[in-house]
Amino acid sequence: MSDTKQLTLPITGMTCANCVATVERNLKKLDGVNSAVVNLSSERATVDFDSAKLGLTDMIARVQRAGYGVATGEAELIIKRLADDNDARRLEKALLKLDGVLEAQVNYASEKARVTYVPTIVAQTELRRAVTDAGFEAVELGGEAEDAEAIAREHEINEQRRLFIIGLLFTAPLFVFSMLRDFNLLGHWAHDAWVNFAMMLVAAPVQFYVGWQYYVGAYKSLRNGSANMDVLIAMGSSVAYIYSIFITFGIISGHVYFETAAVIITLIRLGKYLEARAKGRTSEAIKKLMGLRAKTARVIRDGEEASVSIDDVRVGDIVLVKPGETIPVDGVVIEGKSSVDESMLTGESLPVEKKQGDAVVGATLNKLGSLKFEATKVGKETALAQIIKLVEDAQGSKAPIQKLADQVSAVFVPIVIGIALLTFAGWYFIGDAGDLTRALINMVAVLVIACPCAMGLATPTAVMVGTGKGAELGVLFKNSEALERAGNVNVVVLDKTGTITKGQPAVTDIITNHQLPITNNELLRLAASVEKGSEHPLGEAIWAEATSRGLGLAEPVGFAAEPGHGVQAEVEGRSVAVGNIRMMNARNFSLNGLESEVARLQSEAKTAMLVAIDGEVAGVIAVADTLKENSKAAIGELHRMGLKVAMITGDNQKTAEAIAKQVGIDEVLAEVLPEGKSSEVKKLQQSPIENRQSKIVNVIAMVGDGINDAPALAQADIGIAIGTGTDVAIAAAPVTLMSGDLRGVARAISLSRKTLATIKQNLFWAFFYNVILIPAAALGWLNPMLAAGAMAFSSVFVVTNSLRLKAYK
């Protein structure tokens, strides 16, 4: 039986889209790998695999064989309570059982454990927990636990910077000298034979030390049966350098181009350094979210207050939070009253009042009073950890729009090499017949101007910044496909209860049948007794009204709910049914002249609940749900964006239309049973909008918060769950709004449109750049040094353009 798992590997050494394809292809070759998705911007590989067939070490070995690396961290822990060497071996085995741990060495004499691990799979907190679970105590060596992946990335940036500086120190004087010599500003001595030898020696460190990574990368790429950017750089610079060596040793005559080879490598190294720095900024949103986490918590254990590390908080702990402090973990308030700033998670600026029984979320800020709460979720289970995981997953996924760039990148380098060879042949045999120098220089220009990096970075960088910005605004995209698809929406379907309205209806009217001897309170008491067993918001409103009036409720017998109709039970020996007109008509109950009252209440946007006692309609209880403060403004914003807005509800047509009129809804889908919501969404998808030129297919966004919305959320082209709703709805939806504010829908669609526009700009630039400049280089219009500069900065342009999304408001 297969045991499918998913893990994320931090990949190092990737430079272009071809590298991505190489890593993906190599991982997919492993027996047991179901899928592998590699992201160039986040430099991560997400792998679904059968753990019965292969393990982590197999995947790392395959990545390394392909010529790339996997970032690892090393933790050093002081271990207490080791009794003997057997304890050390036992602890080693316990640590090695953890997913993500590659090596574990425990030394009994020094009481230290050294662990090598993959930081995207296991964290140092989990290592320490494993030590504790094994019966020992792990002591930190001081300071905060390191972010091993960030350290690996930082090392890469510093290495690019170091190599660029070394390259610059050799290249700058070489370039200046070469220019002065070409303009005959240095005298005849500068043209002596020994000068070429000196230039060769100065260029050598740049070629074979600063540029060594490109030779290694090219070799490994070719060994894997593909060609990447390293192949182009190695070929281009080597042609210029080796050609110059032949001239230096007098094998052929001509002009040396040592400075050209050095400038090519140094400029590309500068571009890679700037690109690495810019790429680091694309993940700032994740770092900001991680930075919200409290470092310590104040807990009550054994009747005493103690400050402990956030990693040591356990479910069930009683946690104290004072004004101005960050709430450390998720929990439920058991004592105290305060207002909490949740803007960092929901994007809502107004503080939320918290009292006994209310839920609090870790990483939010306690403003006024002191709170005592019971921890319900800690570690990876907290809302913040789930949000970070969701954003990371979205950033690591591939958007459909990226497929074209991937397809082009797969054949890009071989095509460029072909064009370069044709350029050489054209110039040597046809253009300037027999001019080897001109033919070689134009060939070098073609090799170094081509940039597969820009194509590889066009989509993932924009997705990273877009999803990160969404998280800041309280909009969570489950994957990049959702981010892309939301931008194409033209119809928004809103569920009424809990989405447009607060979902907290209250009783507004009680009308009795004057032909029967029953009072308002008695009618309400019997109806509320039935609704005691109901979980429907309308039923809860009736029950709440009876409770507030102090009416003594009876226990219902044989409670039965009929979805979309109502509820029925026996109360004190009497059969009581509470529901809508459909329920009464189905039982052939006469409304006893209450039709006009029902119609009036419905025209006032109230839901009329008829109450039948022993087969006789005894009265009607009107319940109304209040609109959310921002619903009208949110729907107005959707209209300004050119979107059609529909409302779906189980309410009758008149009630639904009255609410729709208040907020400006375009189309009303009323009297829809819970199981019918998804089919209504499907009908909308299949009814195209008539356009002067053609029929436009509807792209539907469904917005809801309840369990019965889940099928409709799944049916829609894009499901948007209100974050204050149920976990089921959120799980079914590709987009989640962290707050209950409907304006988040416009925010999500607008951000998606902006991200999609940025991706298209990036792709246009990447393709336009190559389509225009490769032919220009082939025609001899570009000097190889200018070509290298353009190539180096093309990918920097793409990343910088994506970073503009950070300014989105």
URTANOR-V318942 format. One record per helix or strand of 2 or more residues. SS is the DSSP state (H for helix, E for strand). FROM is the first residue (numbers start at 1). TO is the last residue. If there is no record, write none. Layout:
BEGIN
ss->SS from->FROM to->TO
ss->SS from->FROM to->TO
END
This chain:
BEGIN
ss->E from->4 to->12
ss->H from->17 to->28
ss->E from->33 to->39
ss->E from->44 to->50
ss->H from->56 to->65
ss->E from->69 to->70
ss->E from->73 to->80
ss->H from->85 to->96
ss->E from->101 to->107
ss->E from->112 to->117
ss->H from->124 to->133
ss->E from->137 to->139
ss->H from->148 to->182
ss->H from->188 to->191
ss->H from->193 to->210
ss->H from->212 to->223
ss->H from->229 to->248
ss->H from->258 to->282
ss->H from->284 to->291
ss->E from->296 to->301
ss->E from->304 to->309
ss->H from->310 to->312
ss->E from->318 to->321
ss->E from->330 to->336
ss->E from->338 to->341
ss->H from->343 to->346
ss->E from->352 to->354
ss->E from->359 to->360
ss->E from->365 to->366
ss->E from->371 to->377
ss->H from->379 to->381
ss->H from->383 to->396
ss->H from->402 to->431
ss->H from->436 to->449
ss->H from->452 to->472
ss->E from->475 to->477
ss->H from->480 to->486
ss->E from->491 to->495
ss->H from->496 to->500
ss->E from->506 to->512
ss->H from->520 to->531
ss->H from->537 to->548
ss->E from->557 to->562
ss->E from->566 to->571
ss->E from->574 to->579
ss->H from->581 to->586
ss->H from->595 to->603
ss->E from->607 to->613
ss->E from->616 to->624
ss->H from->631 to->640
ss->E from->644 to->648
ss->H from->653 to->663
ss->E from->667 to->669
ss->H from->674 to->686
ss->E from->689 to->690
ss->E from->695 to->696
ss->E from->700 to->704
ss->H from->707 to->715
ss->E from->718 to->722
ss->H from->727 to->732
ss->E from->735 to->737
ss->H from->743 to->778
ss->H from->784 to->807
END
